[in-house]
Amino acid sequence: MLMTAGIVVIATDRRVLVAAMALQYILAGLLFSQIVPWRVATVKVMAGLFSCLVLLVTTWRSGWRPTRRDSQKNTDTDPMSHDGSVSWVPGSVQPRLLQSWIPLRVFAVAMVCLLAFHLQTRYESPSRQVWLPDAPDGVIFAVLQMVSLGLLVLGLTEDPLHTGLGLLTFLTGFGLFYSLVEPALAVMAILAAIELSVALVCSYLTIIGTYPDDTIAAVYP
Amino acid sequence: MSIPLMIIGVPLMASVVVYFFRQWVWVQSVLAGIVCCLLMILTLQAPLGQMVVFAGRDVLVEASWVWLGRSFTFTQDDRLMLTFIFSTALLFFSGAPATRVSRTFLPVGLAILSFLVATVLVQPFMYAALFLEIVAALSVFMLSDREHRSTQGSLRLLLFVTLGVSFILLAAWQLDTYQTNPDTVAILRRATILLSIGFLILLATVPFHSWLPTVAQEAAPYATAFIFSIMQAAVFLFLLDVFAQYSWFKGNPAVPTIFRMAGLAMVIVGGVFAFAQRNLGRLMGYSVLIDCGAALLALGVGTPDSLRVAISIVGLRIMALWVWGLGLGILSAGYGGEFDRIRGRARVYPFASAAVLLGGLSVAGLPLMAGFAGRWALMQFLATHDVLAAIMLLLAGVSVILGHLRGLAALLSSSASETSEWSVGEQPVTIIFSGAGALAVLAVGVFPQWLLPAVTRTVDVLVLLIG
């Protein structure tokens, strides 16, 4: 799971991102099955995979690599979300940032993983009972990894699809944690519905960015 | 017949039906308005727990509906909150044909209405946070469309609500733990911290406020006004519900201080940035930030009277936002809200311009506007409790007013390429709604005694519930 969440942070090819997310849902499902009945865990995995399917269709329609819209040229802060056709201003720091972006992300992932590991060991016992519930081996570490790496993605990108994957990673981690403390079926169902709606929202935002300008009349009667 | 199932399910089903009429906004608006009226009648008149004759058969009107082990319960206390939500939705849905809204506005608005009702009825009520998250996700479909493609504001809204909801759910877990360990006060302390952080994020306090101006700049104005009204009001009602249910939270002396400081930070940041804005949308974003800060300042004073003021501020803001959204929807169509791009538009759209100006000035708390009533009452409280906050609030209001005056100057100025003749470019329906809204804002401001007794009676019931 560390690998899949790390790929979600570092990779830029949307096919790789969605594949990593799907794998992460399957692995999270294995952890879920240690906490809740396997039928419920299966439903969670199915909901996650359906979210990935939605995102995959979106990437198929919008392109495997994000393109930068003219209107967002000045606001998009994620150099790695641009295709190679972007022409940088001569002398700007952007090309150097672009070159150092992957090492920077790898470094950030490493730092966040270390932080999560530290948190897990720091709160072993007895204070662990205060903030962290009893859990099967590895679950708390996976939760901390997914939550922190999800937040890292949210801080690094403004591309809707990549942001959506970061949010889904965060929500998967949080859902895993919350199933430890509140295994109620209704809560798990609503959390799954939230994950699906986040996937739909991010797909929608990605898709509307790809429409040509002459389609405005189709929206406003 | 389960009342919760009906008032949650009917708007959701109606949203699907309304979507099929997406070519005709008028039809959508009428249908959505009828649904809101029916729901209001049902909410106010439903005989809970009694047998009624329906379609020739005796039917028991149930006040509860159980779904996957969690219940949605409709009580007498919920009538007021639900009526408030439905009347707000009715206001926005009925005004939709008078401005420029996307085809998804009304269907998505009805779906949002359904989940807002769920936030009020769900038990345990802390799970309302989950439905707020769904509301935030749905609102993205309303805020971003093919004309308003920038996604930053919508994404930030979703992110911040997700973070806020996580903290609220963690607080709910701590409260469950407290029920099994009632002697452990530390659990309550942790729950207080988590609840406070969660609400500070959900209420868009500084530094979690960036979605407010960004959404206001990027999104369709009428949809923005709807989301600002309904989302902030829902979170505020949720917070009041927490106050009502958990006396230890309300009684913790740190809590009012936290909210007062957060409110003051919102007022200062909004005041600093509002004047410098050159976009009517962003200006409104910072105006709403200040107004939300004012409501939190009132909440932070911690007396029943200040609570009345806080609720009044939230309620009166809705009318102003509606008028503003109506006007800017027309003014900014195809142009955006930049001052440079709307030069001279008041000469073509005088009624829409007046609506934008009066709505904006009302949110700023200018005297003789609807928003002034709440702001004036708050200033009186702050004058005795916190003079510094009163001065800051006053300066922030002045900053917003100056920003709007700059906008007015841009609207009135004539560009060389356009005619300097005055004309009326709005449709008759826009003139009627804009004029009526602007007059209502002025009337409530000039004659607050017309509306305020009704508002006070309504607010008093809420205050009584909260204690």
Chai-1 contact restraints between the chains, C-beta under 6 A:
chainA,res_idxA,chainB,res_idxB,connection_type,confidence,min_distance_angstrom,max_distance_angstrom,comment,restraint_id
A,L154,B,L159,contact,1.0,0.0,6.0,A-B,restraint_1
A,P160,B,T151,contact,1.0,0.0,6.0,A-B,restraint_2
A,T163,B,L155,contact,1.0,0.0,6.0,A-B,restraint_3
A,F174,B,S166,contact,1.0,0.0,6.0,A-B,restraint_4
A,V181,B,W173,contact,1.0,0.0,6.0,A-B,restraint_5
A,A184,B,G69,contact,1.0,0.0,6.0,A-B,restraint_6
A,L185,B,L68,contact,1.0,0.0,6.0,A-B,restraint_7
A,L185,B,G69,contact,1.0,0.0,6.0,A-B,restraint_8
A,A186,B,L68,contact,1.0,0.0,6.0,A-B,restraint_9
A,A186,B,G69,contact,1.0,0.0,6.0,A-B,restraint_10
A,A186,B,R70,contact,1.0,0.0,6.0,A-B,restraint_11
A,A189,B,L68,contact,1.0,0.0,6.0,A-B,restraint_12
A,I190,B,L130,contact,1.0,0.0,6.0,A-B,restraint_13
A,I194,B,E133,contact,1.0,0.0,6.0,A-B,restraint_14
A,S197,B,I134,contact,1.0,0.0,6.0,A-B,restraint_15
A,S197,B,A137,contact,1.0,0.0,6.0,A-B,restraint_16
A,V201,B,A137,contact,1.0,0.0,6.0,A-B,restraint_17
A,V201,B,V140,contact,1.0,0.0,6.0,A-B,restraint_18
A,L205,B,S144,contact,1.0,0.0,6.0,A-B,restraint_19
A,L205,B,T151,contact,1.0,0.0,6.0,A-B,restraint_20
A,I208,B,R146,contact,1.0,0.0,6.0,A-B,restraint_21
A,I208,B,R149,contact,1.0,0.0,6.0,A-B,restraint_22
A,G209,B,R149,contact,1.0,0.0,6.0,A-B,restraint_23
A,Y211,B,R146,contact,1.0,0.0,6.0,A-B,restraint_24
A,T215,B,R146,contact,1.0,0.0,6.0,A-B,restraint_25
A,I216,B,R146,contact,1.0,0.0,6.0,A-B,restraint_26
A,I216,B,E147,contact,1.0,0.0,6.0,A-B,restraint_27
A,V219,B,S102,contact,1.0,0.0,6.0,A-B,restraint_28
A,V219,B,D145,contact,1.0,0.0,6.0,A-B,restraint_29
A,V219,B,R146,contact,1.0,0.0,6.0,A-B,restraint_30
A,P221,B,V25,contact,1.0,0.0,6.0,A-B,restraint_31
